[in-house]
Amino acid sequence: MKNLWKRAVLVGVLLWPMTGGQIGLAAQGKTSKQGWHTATDAELEAVMPARAPVVNERIETETRSATGIIDGRGHVIGAIVLITAGYAANGKYSHYLLAQSGLKIGTDIVLKPGAYVIGWTREQEGLLVHVYEAATGVERGSLTAKLMDGKVTVVPVKIWPPSEKGVIQIGRFALPYAVLEER
């Protein structure tokens, strides 16, 4: 039994360089080098701030709410809930969004790689969502998040991979997005 185990390890070590380190990705539900897939907790922890820089403040975040996607080059698009009580941002911003690749949210909001904050208010048609640059507070655009179809688990925030749903989910509402190709 020990020899069998040693042989398996040896084969793995020998094959690892030939696969570019991609052994096991299919088993984990991940895609090819360029494909976007759900980021792990460790991948999100490495890039999402415990205190998000928003205008002139460093606002605490709710680590357990971190969500995001990652591509084969290590670019992350992630979001996390801001704990704004006691900050000037209270009532204006609710989520921090980190985009290491360009994004198009809805049909009109185009975001370059960077840090953004999201705020929303409830309206008849859904959630009126505003997107701001995190560093300056300058609004980049707004759109209405629509109620998701079917039975939906309510979450503080979730970024679905583009191959699955291609939406940023807030509560039970969805904002469609697309990752912009790098040129």
ChimeraX attribute file (.defattr): number of C-alpha atoms within 10 A of each C-alpha:
attribute: neighborCount
match mode: 1-to-1
recipient: residues
	/A:1	6
	/A:2	7
	/A:3	8
	/A:4	9
	/A:5	10
	/A:6	11
	/A:7	12
	/A:8	12
	/A:9	12
	/A:10	12
	/A:11	11
	/A:12	12
	/A:13	11
	/A:14	11
	/A:15	13
	/A:16	13
	/A:17	11
	/A:18	10
	/A:19	9
	/A:20	9
	/A:21	10
	/A:22	15
	/A:23	14
	/A:24	9
	/A:25	12
	/A:26	10
	/A:27	8
	/A:28	8
	/A:29	9
	/A:30	18
	/A:31	17
	/A:32	12
	/A:33	13
	/A:34	12
	/A:35	15
	/A:36	25
	/A:37	22
	/A:38	23
	/A:39	22
	/A:40	13
	/A:41	13
	/A:42	8
	/A:43	17
	/A:44	22
	/A:45	15
	/A:46	8
	/A:47	14
	/A:48	22
	/A:49	19
	/A:50	15
	/A:51	15
	/A:52	25
	/A:53	18
	/A:54	22
	/A:55	16
	/A:56	11
	/A:57	14
	/A:58	14
	/A:59	22
	/A:60	17
	/A:61	22
	/A:62	14
	/A:63	17
	/A:64	10
	/A:65	15
	/A:66	25
	/A:67	27
	/A:68	27
	/A:69	24
	/A:70	23
	/A:71	20
	/A:72	15
	/A:73	10
	/A:74	14
	/A:75	16
	/A:76	25
	/A:77	29
	/A:78	26
	/A:79	28
	/A:80	27
	/A:81	23
	/A:82	24
	/A:83	18
	/A:84	18
	/A:85	11
	/A:86	8
	/A:87	12
	/A:88	14
	/A:89	19
	/A:90	14
	/A:91	12
	/A:92	14
	/A:93	24
	/A:94	19
	/A:95	26
	/A:96	28
	/A:97	24
	/A:98	22
	/A:99	21
	/A:100	17
	/A:101	18
	/A:102	17
	/A:103	19
	/A:104	15
	/A:105	21
	/A:106	17
	/A:107	10
	/A:108	11
	/A:109	15
	/A:110	17
	/A:111	21
	/A:112	13
	/A:113	16
	/A:114	16
	/A:115	21
	/A:116	27
	/A:117	30
	/A:118	21
	/A:119	19
	/A:120	21
	/A:121	12
	/A:122	11
	/A:123	11
	/A:124	7
	/A:125	10
	/A:126	18
	/A:127	22
	/A:128	16
	/A:129	19
	/A:130	19
	/A:131	24
	/A:132	22
	/A:133	20
	/A:134	23
	/A:135	16
	/A:136	12
	/A:137	16
	/A:138	13
	/A:139	14
	/A:140	15
	/A:141	15
	/A:142	18
	/A:143	18
	/A:144	20
	/A:145	24
	/A:146	17
	/A:147	17
	/A:148	17
	/A:149	9
	/A:150	6
	/A:151	7
	/A:152	11
	/A:153	9
	/A:154	12
	/A:155	12
	/A:156	16
	/A:157	23
	/A:158	23
	/A:159	25
	/A:160	21
	/A:161	23
	/A:162	18
	/A:163	10
	/A:164	9
	/A:165	13
	/A:166	17
	/A:167	21
	/A:168	23
	/A:169	23
	/A:170	22
	/A:171	16
	/A:172	20
	/A:173	20
	/A:174	25
	/A:175	20
	/A:176	18
	/A:177	21
	/A:178	16
	/A:179	18
	/A:180	14
	/A:181	8
	/A:182	6
	/A:183	3
